[in-house]
Every structure is written in C-alpha cells, then in structure tokens.
Amino acid sequence: MQKYLAEFFGTFMLVFLGTGAVTVAEGNTLTIGLAFGLAITISAYAFGGISGGHFNPAVTTAMLINRRIGGRDATGYIVAQLLGATVASGLIKLFVGGLGLATNQLGQTDFPKISTGLAFTVEVVVTFLFLLVILNVTSDRHGNSDFAGITIGVTLAFLIIVALNLTGGSLNPARSFGPAILAGGSALTHLWLYILAPEVGAILAAFVARVMGSED
C-alpha cells in the first residue's frame, strides 16, 4: 500500500503543480516547463525511495517490459497514478472556479494547431527520449541515483518546452487523463492519443535502453 500511496501523491504533485502553473498562474512556456520538471524532481526525491518514482503509466510500462517491476505492482501503480492525477485536476478545477475562470480550462492537453498524425509522432518522440533518459540514469549498471531526480526533472522540463505548442507536451497518460476527464470537450475526445502515443514511446525506449546495456 505504501508504494501505491507514493505513486498517488507523486502523480498528484506533478499534475497539481504543472497544470496549476498553466491555469492559476497563467505561466509562459518556460514557467510551465519548469513547473512540470521541478514537480517531478520534488516527487522523485520525496516519494521515489518508496515506489521507485514512476508517476507515469508510460514509465511503469517500460519498467515492466525491462522486468524492474512485476505485473501486479504495475497495475496498482497505474491505478494510483490515474487517481492522483484526477484528484489533482479536481482541486485545480475548484481553484480556477474560485477565481472566476473557465472551469473547462484545466491545463488539459490537445493539438488544435497540428494534424493527428503529427501530434501522435510528437508524443511518441518526446516520450521515447524521456524514457530513454529515465531508464539509463536509473540503471544499476551505469546510472547515477544521486542525480537521477534532477536529470529526469530537467529533461522533462525541456521536452515540455519543445512540445508545448504542438501537443501540450504530455509524455504521460495520467497527466492528460485527469484534466481531460474533468474538462471534457476535445481533450477528452483526443485522450486516446495521449494514452497510446506515450505508451508506444515507452515501449520503444525500453528495448533501446536494453540494447544500450541499461539492464543486467
């Protein structure tokens, strides 16, 4: 149960701080990227020692493929991540409503400027790069546990900065799930892409990381 609670609160922190920077703070691209990046760094150091610090179903999928986690725990992690993201989005909705802002604007991810095919490609590529960094920096063979949280956070921040104006820069099915469920509209219609594309990127990264020697 402790591991699942760690995944719940870590994902909650990521979505709460990240989408809060989008909605409540109305941040710019740099602010939003740093908010998500620093949130994952905080969560990694606060809760990573308990659960391994996934906070993302795509990360859990990659860890499952590379046998760093079992199937039962992987299922529990993903459920906890989705719940954490949804609760965080519920609070953000309460806060933006209190400010008199539109409660259907919760920092949800969408791609109004580009095609579905390009959006899918963007999310696959950025998630692949993110997971490749995670799998290598947390590797028992050649990783660095002392700096893993910082490295992962900086990587996430810059990848979101690149992808923000294309797809909203999800890289995480749970991050998109929570806001979309409560905001509805186009974000909910396109939620399948933000679930499937990061998972494809994660699967590719898992195999490439193994080829690079990340696993024993």
N, C-alpha and C positions, 0 to 999 in steps of 0.2 A: 504493500500500500504506500510506503514512503516514496518509492520510485515513481509511482503514478501521480502522487501529490506534487512531487518535484517537477514532473513534466507539465502538470496542470498550471502550477504557478509560474514556471519559466515561460510557457507559451502565453499565459495571461500577461506577464510583464512585457513581452515582445509586442503583442498586439495593442495593449493599453498605451504604452509609451509611443510606439510607432504611429498608430493611427491617431493618437491624441495630438501628436505633432502636426499631422495633416489637418485635423478638424478644429480642435480647440485653439491651438497655437497658430494655425494657418501658416505653417512654415514654408520656406522655399525648398528647392531641390536639395541643396546642401544640408539644410536643417533636417529634412525628412530622412535623408540617407544616414546621417549621423545618429538620429534618434533610434532608428532600427538597429544600426550597428552597435551603438553603445548599450542598447537594451539587451541584445543577445550576449554581449560581453558581461554585463551585470548578471544576467541569468546563468551564464556558464559558470561564473565563479561562485554564485550563491547556491545553485542547485545542481550543478554538473557533477559534483562529488557524490551525490546521492544516486542519480539516474544515468549519468553519462552525458547529460545535457543535449538531448536531441531537439526538443521544442519544435519539431517539424516532421510531419509524416514522411517526407521525402528522405530526410536523414535516417529515420527509422528503417525505411525500406532498404537503403544502401547498407546499413549496418546488419540487417537481416540477411541480405544476399552474401555479405562477407563474413557471416557467422559470428558477428560480435554481439548478437542478441538472439534469443530464442523466439519462436513464433508466438508463444503465449504472452510474453512480455511485450513484443512488438504490437500485438493487438491492444493490450492495455495502454501502452504509450500513446497510440494514435487516438484512442477514445479520449484519453485525458487531454491531449493536445487540442482536439476539436472542442471539447468542453471549455477549456481555458480560454480559447480564442472567442468563443461565443459569449461567455460571461464578460470578458473584457469589452467586447463590442456593445453589450447591453449597457454597461456603465458609460461608455462613450456616448451612446445614444441619449442617455439621461442627461449627461453634461451638455451636449450640444443643444438639446431641447431647453435646458435651463437658460442658455444664452440666447434663446430665440432664433437659433439657426435651424436649417432644414434637417429634420431627423432622418431623412433618407440619404444624407451625405455623411457616411461613417468611415471615410478613408478606404472605401472598397476599391478593388482593382478592376479595371476594364480597359478596353482598347478602342476608343472611338475614332482614333486617327489612322489606324492601320488595318490591314486585312487579317482575317482569322488565321490564315496560313503563316503570315509573318509574326503575328502575336505568339503562335504556338512555337515557332522557331526561336524567338527571343527568350521565352521562358525555359525552353529546353537548354539553350546555350548557357544562360546565366546560372541556372540551377546546376548544370553539369560542372561549371567552373567552381561554383560554391562548394559542391560536394567533393570535388577533387581536392580542394584545399583542406576541407574538414578531414577526409579520410587519410590524407598524408600527414597532416600536422598532429593528428591523434594516434598515429600508428605506433605500436610498440616497437617496431623495428627502426624507424627513423624519424619519429615525431618528436615534439617538444611540448610536454604537458604544461610547463611553466608559462609558456607564451601562447598556448593554443587559444585561449579565450580572446586575447587581444587580436591575434591573427585572424580568427574567424569573424570577429566584430568588424574589423577594418575591411576585410574582404566583402562582407555583406553590405556595408555602407557604400562602397564604391560601385558594386554591381547594381545596387538600387539606384544610385545616382545616374548610371548609364541607362537603365531600363525604365526609369520612372515615367518619362514622357511617351514611352512606347506602349507599355502594358501595365504601368503602375508598379512594376518591379516586385512581384510576389515572391517567387522562389520557394514558396511554402504553401501547400494546400490549406493548412489550418489558418494561416494569416488571411487568406482570401475567403475561407468558409465563414468565419464569424461575422465579418461585416456584411457579406452578401446575403446571409440568411436573414439578417435584421433589416437590411436596406432594401432588398428585393430589386425589382427592375432588371436592367440589362446586366448588372453584375451577377445576379442570380442565374439569369439565362446563360451567361458565359462561364459559370462556375466550373463546368466540366473541363474547360481548357486549363484552368488554374489547379485542377486536381491531376489531370492526365499529363500535361507537359512537364511539370516538375518531377513527377514520378519517372517519366522517360529519361530525363536528365540525370536523375539519381541512379537509375539502373545502369546507364552508360558509364557514369563516374565510378560505380562500384567495380565494374570489370576493368576499366582502365587503371584504377588505383591498384588493383590486384596485379596487373601486368607490371606496374611500376615497382612492385615489391612492398606494398603497404601492409600485406598480411603475412603472418607466419606460415 
